[in-house]
Amino acid sequence: MNSDLKESEELAAFGKYLCHINSPADLKKFTIDDLPAISEECRDFIVDMVSKYGGHFGASLGVVELSVALHYLYDTPKDQLVWDVGHQAYVHKILTGRKNIFYSNRQYGGVSGFPKRSESIYDTFGVGHASTSISAAAGMAMARDLKKENFKIVAVIGDGSMTGGMAFEAMNHLGHLKTDVTVILNDNCMSIDPNVGGLKQYLTDITTNSAYNKLRRDIWDGLGELGGLGDKARKMVLKVEAGLKAALTHGAFFEALGFRYFGPIDGHNVKQLTKVLAEIKELPGPKLLHIVTVKGKGFELAEKDQLKWHAQGGAFDKLTGEALKKPNPAAPPLYQEVFGRAITELAGMDERIVGITAAMPSGTSLKILGQKYPERFFDVGIAEQHAVTFGAGLATQGLKPVVAIYSTFLQRAYDQIIHDVALQNLNVVFAMDRGGLAGADGPTHHGAFDLAYLRLIPTMIIMAPMNEQELRDMLYTSVKYDDGPIAVRYPRGNSTGMEVRKEFKQLEIGKGEVLRDGNDVAILGIGVMSNTAMTAAKMLDEQGLSSLVANMRFVKPLDEEMLDGICAKFEKIVTIEESTIVGGFGSAVSEYLQLKGYSNRVLTIGLPDRFIEHGSPDELHREVGLDAESVAKRIKEFIATESLIDK
């Protein structure tokens, strides 16, 4: 498709209003009475675009009216909007100049699926992880105050992000700073899976308090009948509402943190939402507006099954919801499913095993364990730090905690891994999903750094399987291991489809295997890159070059006996990994060779020292040279060169 939408076909699909809106300034040309229709056109546009090209779905449908109200009322980009968990921001992008290229959302070279500062001046803060918006908004507000500037800042937090401890740290500080920030709590009772914990119940108590809501509604509606006098009276009500809330609701919690709390109100009534925002906009200090929304609003299937419709990987029929490309029933299981089934089997063999997830029971497939052994399954919310230290506490009592967290999200708990687990040598198992390039979610979700950031931690064992059989065996090895923390790192996507034996096999710690012998070069693979190494070796065979391929299995400890043998036979050694080459597996091999005084030359192939953008895994592998053809080409050049420095 061309970079600009064809007017004859596409602009008509924008609707009566949206076709004229290319910026918030255009939106402001309409009246408040036009906003409901504009909201519906935005909702239809999201449904149309995602049904054709895939992407996050439910979260943005839930904040259509909020997005319209914010850009209608505030002077963006001078006034700054900060979004939490950026998959809420589709309408924000549509209204801020990216409507005509939104079809490229999450596609290689196209619009990012999340707010991104380098993409637009309206994207004030980049985000893909949760619970960051209030902290960022507080910092931006203090910078504004120190520079004696005058503009408004709004942080939109929701879709589960308020379960993250960082949000409460920020509110505690912001309440102390007393600077002007509006926080909008988008309460939809969901993240990807349903929200859990005391906060969910707390917010439910607020939204279902019939006494408070009826009294507030009666007063509000009554004042509305008084015209201009009623408008003045409404402002007075806002000033005394804190006492009313303290008496009749739990909203006083936010007040105690230093916020003026307003709500809850219907987040889908765009006219009321705009009016309320206008009323509180000029009030000084920290304010929290609590809105209640429905994830997937306006698309019946998404409202009924919010988990399934959080995101769609491909095109679907807008009427039936059926995928236009039918899933292959013979496709191999996802690695996450292999993990979920295996850990559930192992839990049946060992009652000490417990599973922990940070709001991702479906994404990690740990829900399989939760369905069979609910008493040994813990979803702690979007709280990775707590998840790790909670696991450490369980380990002190002799249990076998398995903490299943995406590689990119485990970064958020780095201190806890070191201080609370490794320093005490506690036997916590880290199951790191999405290791490597995560695809269309882009740099916020790529698991690029785990091998490097875990490798430097004393007592840590790190494994990576090349297929589903090894994943099962590595999990078995992990729960049998009793001498400290141990991590298993596996990728997103389908497994190999190999026939898997029913029995588990315990692996010897720090031992790899030679997959094939050769004479010209040794290729050392880790994880699924061992499969790429095998394919590249076969390509080299066709060019008369003979390659040894080793599946190292362990990043830490390395198989030193195998490395000694390889160094004795081969002058040139290649390492291949789907992680950063800075401090990763290849670095570990080079460090070992240097320590032993070997003079062998090493070519390290992996992710370059930069952030990788979004795209399909195949596209990204070609970009960074991790597809088999590129690997084979680099190895051939490496064999041929006599340079002392290999890049």
N, C-alpha and C positions, 0 to 999 in steps of 0.2 A: 504494500500500500504506500502511496505517496505520503510525504511528511505532512501535507495539508489535506484535510478531509475534502472530498469532492462535494461541492455545494449542492448539486442536484440530488445527491443520494443521502448525504450524511447530515447536512444542516437542517433538513426537514425533521430529522429524528431528534434534534435538539429541542423541539417544541417552540411554542409561541414566544416564550420569554427567554429561554436559555440560549437561543440562537443569537441574541443580542448582548449576551453577557460574556465578556472576555477579561473582566477585571472587577474588583469590588466597586470601583467607581461606576461601572455600568449598572451593577446591582442597585446602587443607591438612587438611580434614576426612577425606580419603581416605587409605588406606595406600599405601606405596610399591609394593605389589603391584598396586594399581589403576592405576598410571600408564601402563602399556602400553595398556590399554583406553581410558583417557582420551585418550591421544595419537592412537589410531586414530579416535576420535570427532571430535577436532579436525581431523584430516586429511580425514575424510569431510565435515565441515562446510565446509572451504575449497573442496573440490571442488564441493560442492553450490552454494555461494554464487557462486563464480566462473563455474561453468557456466551460471548464470542471468543474472548481471549483468556479467560480465567483470572484468578486473583482473589484477594481477600474480599469478603462479601458482607457478612452479617454485621460486623462492627460499624462499617461506614453507613449502612442502611439505617442503623440505629441513631446516628448523629446528623442526619440530613438537616432537620430543622435547626438544630444547634449551630451547624456550620453556616447556614444561611443567615441566621440571626446575628451571629458574631460578625460576619463580614458586612452585614447591612448596617449594624450599629457602630462598630469601631472603625477607626481611621487606619486600616491596615494598608501598607506595611509599617507605617509610623508606629501605630499601636501594634504590639507584638503578641501573637498567639503562639503558645507552646503546647504541642500535642504530646500526650503520653501514649505509648504503644501506637506507632504511626500508622497501623492499618485502619485507624479511625479516620484518616485524613483524606480520603478519596474526594469527597465533595469540596473540601478545602482546596485541593489541587485543581479541580474543575473550575472553581470560581476565580482562580488566580492565574489565568492565562495558559493553562495546560489542557484545556478541553479538546482542542483540535489534534493533540498528539497523545491523548490519553489511551488510545488504542494500543500504544506501545508499552503500557504499564507492565513492569516486571519482565519485559522482553529484552534480549541482548541489545545493548546500545540505546534502549528506550528510557522512559520515565521510571524512576525508582518507585517501588511499592511503599516507601516510607518517606517522611519529610527529610529533605536533604539540603543543607545550606548552599552547596555549590550549584544546586539546580534552580533555585528561585529565591529572590529576596523576601518572599512571603514565608519561606521555610526558615524560621528564626533559630531553630535548634534541631539538629539531626537526632533521630530516635528510631530504634528498632527493639530495644530492651525496655522493660517496664519500670515504672515508679520513679522516673527521672524528672518529670515536668515541673514539680513544685520547687525542687532544688534549683533547677535552671532558672525558673522564673524569679526566685528570690535573688539569685546572683545578678540577673539582668536588672532587677529593680534597684538594687543597691548601687550598681554602676550608674544607672540613670540619676539616682539621687546625688551621688558624689559629683557627677558632671553637671548637676543642676539643670537637667533636661526635664521635659514635660511630655510624657506619653503614658499610655495605659498598657498593662501587661496582664494577660489572661492565660492561666494554665488549665488545660482540660485533661482531667485524669479520670480513668474509668476502665471498663473492660477487665476488671480484676486487679488493676494496678495499685489500688489502695490497700491491698493485702501485703504489699512489699514494705519492709521496715524503713526503707529510705524515704518513703512518702511521709511517714510520721516524724522522722528526724527533721525533714524539711519544714513541716508544719510547726513543729516545736520551735525551730529557729525563726521562722517567718513571723510567728506570733510575738516573739521577743523583739524582732526588728521593728515591727509595727509599720512597715512600709506598705505602700499601696499596691496590692496584688489581688486580683480576683481568681479564685480557684473554683472551677466548675467540676463537681463530682457527678460523673455520668454513671448512674447506678442502674446497671442492667442485670445484676446478679450473675454475671458470667465473666470468664476470661476466655479461654478456649473451651475448657470444661466448666461446669458449674462452680461458682465460688464456694469456698469452704471457710469454716472457722467462725470465731466470735464476732468479727466485724460484719460478716454477712447478716447474722442475726440482729446485730445492733442496728444496721441500716434498715432491715426489714421492720423492726420495731418502730422506727421513725415513720416509714412510709405507710404503715398500717395503723397508726395511732388515730383511731376514728374520732376521739374527742377533740384532739388538736386540729385535725384536718377539717372537721365539720365546722368548728368555731371559726377557724381562719377563713374558710370558704364563705361562710355566712357574712362575716364582717366585710370581706373583700368585695363580694357581690353587692352588698348593700351600699357600700361607699361608691361603687361604680355608678349607681343610679343618681348620684348627687352632682354629676358633671365636674366642673372645675373645682368646686369646693371639695368634692370627693377625692380628687387627685391630691389635693393638699393634705387631706385627712389620711390618705393612704401612706404618704411619706411619714406622717406622724406615727402611724401604726408600725412602720418598719423600725422606728426608733425604740418603741416599747416592746417589740416582739421578743427580744431576748428573755425578758422575764416570763412571758407567756410560755416560751419554749421550755425554760427551766422547770416550769410547773407541770407541763403536760407531755413533754417529749424527752428523748435522750439527746437532743441537739445541743444541750449544754456542754457535752464533751468537747465539741469543736470550739464553743465559746471559751471553755477553760484553757484551750491552747492559744487563745488570743485572737480568734476569728469571730467575725460577725456572721452568724449562720442564717441562711435563708432557704426556705423550702420545707418539704419537698414539693416540686411542681412538675407538671406534665411536660416532659422534654419533647413531645411531639406537637404541642400547641405552639406553633411558631410565633403567632401574634402575641400571645401572653408572654412567651419566653422573651421576646424582644422588648416588651414593655417592662418586665421585671428587671432585665439587664440594664435598661436605661435608668431605672429608678435607683439601682445600687451602684451604677457606674461611677458616680461622682462622690460616693461616700468614701471617706479616708480609711486607710489601714487595710489589713488583710480581711478578705471576705470570702465566704464559701457558699456557693449556690448549689444546692442539692437537686438535681433533676432526675426523674425516673424515666427510663427509656426501655424499649424492647429491642433486643438484638435481632437484626433481620427484619425490622419493621417494614411493612408494605409488601413483603414477598411471603405469601402464606406458608410455603414450604419451609422457608428459613425461620419463620417464627415458631413453627411446630417442632423443628429439629435444629436447634441453634448450634449444636455441636457439629453436625454434618455440614452445615452451611457456613461455618466460620470462614472457610476459604474453599475455592474450587480450582482444581488443577488444570481444567480444560473447559472446552465449550459444552454448553448444555441447552436443552430446550427450555425456553422461558415459561412455557405453559405447563409442561409436565415435570420439569426438573431433571429429566433423564439425560445422562451424558450422551453427547453426540458420538463420541468415540467410546465404544463399549470396552470395559476392562476385559483383559484376556484372562479367562478363568484358569488357564494353564500357566499363567505367569508365576515365577517363583515368589515366595513370601518376602515381604520387606524384612530387612535386617532387624528393625524394631520389633516385628512380630516374632521373629526367631528368638530374640531376647526375652520377650514377654512370656512365651510358652516355655522356654527353657528354665527361666527363674521360677516359674510356677511349678514345674516338675521338680525342681530341686527343693523348693519349699515343702513339697510333699514328702521328701526324703529327710529333711532336716527342719525340725520345728523352731530352730533358733533363727532361721532366715526371716527377715522383715524387709519390706520394700518401702522406699521413700521417694516421693516425687514433689517437685515444686510447681504445682498447678498444671502438670502435663501428663495426667494418667493415660490419655488417649495417644498423645504425641509420642510417648515413650513405650506404649503398649503395656505399661505396668498395671493398667486396669485389669488385665487378665488375671494377675495375681490377686488384685483387690476383689474380683468377683468370686474367686474360689476361697480365698482366705482373708475376708474383710478385716478381721481382728489383727492381721499382721500387715496391713497396708495403710500408709499414711500420706495423705496429700496435704502439704503444709501451706499451700498458697504460693503466690509469686514471692518466695522468700528463700532464695538459694543459700544465703548465709546460715539461716536458721536450719535449713534442711541438713547441711553438713554437720553442724555442731549437735543437732538433735541425734543424728546418726552416731556421732562420737559418744554421746551420753548412753545410747543403747549399747554400744560396744563395750563400755566400761562394766556393764552388767552381764557380759558373756553372750550377748546376742550377735547375730551376723547381719548387720544393716547393709542393704544394697541401695545406694543412692543413685537413682537414674536421672540424669540431667543432660540436656544438650551441651555439647562441648563449649559452644559460645556463651551459654548462660552460666556454666561452671566457673568461668572467669570471675564472676561476681562474688564468688566465695573463696577467693584465693587465700586470704589470710586465715580463714577457718580451716582450710586444708592443711596449711603449714602449722598453725599454732594449736588448733584444737584436735587434730588427728595425727599428723606425722610426728610432731614433737613429742607426743605421748605414745607414739608407736601403736595406735589403736587399729584394730582390724576392721576397717571400713572398706567396703567394695564400691568403687566408683564406676558406674556403667555410663560411658560417655557416648551418647547418640549424636548423630550428625557430624562425626569427625570428617574433616575435609571440606570440599566445596558443596554448599547446601543448595545451590541453584538460584532460582528466581528471587529468593529473599535477600540475596546480596551480602555485602560485607558485614552487616550487623549480625548475620546468622552463619557465616562460614566458620567451620571449626578449624581454623588455620593455625592456632597457637598452642594447642593442648600438649603436644609432645614436647615442645620446648619449655612451657611453663611448669610442667610436672616433672620433667627430667632432672631439674636442678634440686628437687626436694629430697633430702636424705630419707632413707627407709622406704621410699616409694617404688613399687613394682609397676611396670607399664607394659601392657600387651596390646597387640592389634591383630585380629584374625584376617586371613585372606579369603575366607568363605564361611558359610553358615555352620559347617561342621566344627571348624576351629572356634567360632564364637561360642557354641555350646560347650566345647571342652574347656575353653578359657574361663567361662562362668563357673564351671564345675571346679576347676583349679582354684579360682578365686575364693569360693566359699569353703574350700578345704584348707586354704592357706590360713595360718594362725599367727603370723609374725609381723603384723603391721598393715599399712594401707596398700591397696592393690587396685589398679585401674585397667579397665578393658575399653578400648576405643574402637568404634565401628561406624560405618558410614550411613548416610541416608540412601533410600532406594531399595530396589530389589536385590535379593541375594543371587547366587549363581545358578540355583536350580539343581544342584548336585543331589545325589541320593545320600541322605543322612542316616547314619546308624542310630538305633534307639538308645544304645548305651552311651554313657558319658565316659570320657577318658581323662585322667589327670595328667597334665603336662609337667615336664620337669622345668622348674623355674630357670630362665636364662638359657634355654636350649632351642635353637632353630633347626631347620632341615634344608638339605640340598635337594632342590627339585629336579635339576638336571646338571650334568657335568659339561665342561667345555675347556677350551685351551687358550683362547685369545683374550678374554676379559671376564671378570667376575661381576655379576649384577646382583646387588643385595637389595631385596625389596622388604617393605614393612607394610602390613595390612593388605588391603585389596590391591595395592600397587604391585604386589608380588604377581598378581594375575597379568597386569600390564607388562611387567618384566618378562614373563613367559612369552607373551605375544610378540614383544619386541625382539626377543631372542630368536624366535622362529623366522622373523623377517630378516634378521642378520644371517641366519643359516642360508637363506636364499642368495645372499651376497658373499658366501664363502667364509663367513666369520663365525667362529665357534664360541658360545657363551655359557659359562656356568651361571645358574640362577639359584639363589638361596632365599628362602622365606625365613626371615630372621625371627619373626614372632614377637620377640622382646626388644623394646627400646632400652629398657633398664631392668635387670642387668643385661648387657650384651653377651652373646655367645662368644666368649673370648677364645675358646678352643677352636671353634670354627674359623674365626678371624685369623688366628695364627696360621692355620693351614692354608687359607686363601692367600695370605700375604706371602707365604713361602712359594706359592705356585704362580701367582699372577702379579705382573708389574702394575697393571691398571685395574682399578676397582671403581665401580659405579654404584652409588646409592640412589634409591628412588623412594619418594614419600609424597603423600598428599597433605603436606603441612609445610610451614615455613622452613626455609633452608637455614634460617638464622637460629642456631641453638637447637635444632631438631635432631632427627635420627642420623642424618649424614654428618652433622657436627659431632655427634657422639662417636661415630666410627673414626672420623679424622682425629679426634682427641685421643682415642685409644691407640691409634697408629703412632701418633707423635709421642705418647707416653712410653711406648715400647721401643721407640727408636727406629721404626720402619720407615723406609724411603719410598714406599709405593705411592703412586699418583692416584688421587681420588677425584672423581667427578660427582658432584652432588646435584641431583635433579629433584626439584620440589617446587613449592610455591615461592615466587620471588618476594623480595623485601618491599612489598607495597600492598595496599588493600585491593582486593579483586572485586570488581563490580558484579552486577547480577546478570544472569543468563542461564541457559540450560547447562547441565553438567558437561555435555559434549562440547558445547561452544566454549565454555570456560577452560576445559582441558586443552583444547586446541590453542586457545589464547596463551596459556602459560606453558605450553609444551609438555603436557602430561598425557597426551594421547599416545598410543603405541607407536604410530608412525613417526611422530616427533621424537620420541624417546630413542627409537632405533637410529634415526638420523644423527642425533647428538652423540650417541655411543659410537657410531661409525666414524664420525669426525674426531672423536676423542682417541680412538684407537690409532687413527692416522697421524695425529699431530704429535710433535715432539716438544711442544711448548711446556715450560715449567709451570705455567699458571693456566688452569682450566676454568673457564667461566660457564 
